[in-house]
Amino acid sequence: MDDLYLAYRKDKNDQLSLLSALKEYWTYFANAFDEPTKVYRKLKKCKKFDDYENAVHTVFDEHDLV
């Protein structure tokens, strides 16, 4: 998943609009976790790439896939 994210980020030249697109993917991905609402909320709040990356790692560390 990290490779896909980095390739997408490189392709979009690090434009912050990419975060909006990634958040849309997470509306679907969040349902794969035990608490989808909490997962999506963490990602929805991100405004910078560093925040997004930290939130993704937190989601995978703190939530179980179902």
Secondary structure, DSSP 8 states (H G I E B T S, - for coil): -HHHHHHHHHHTTT-THHHHHHHHHHHHHGGGBSSHHHHHHHHHT--SHHHHHHHHHHHHHHS-B-
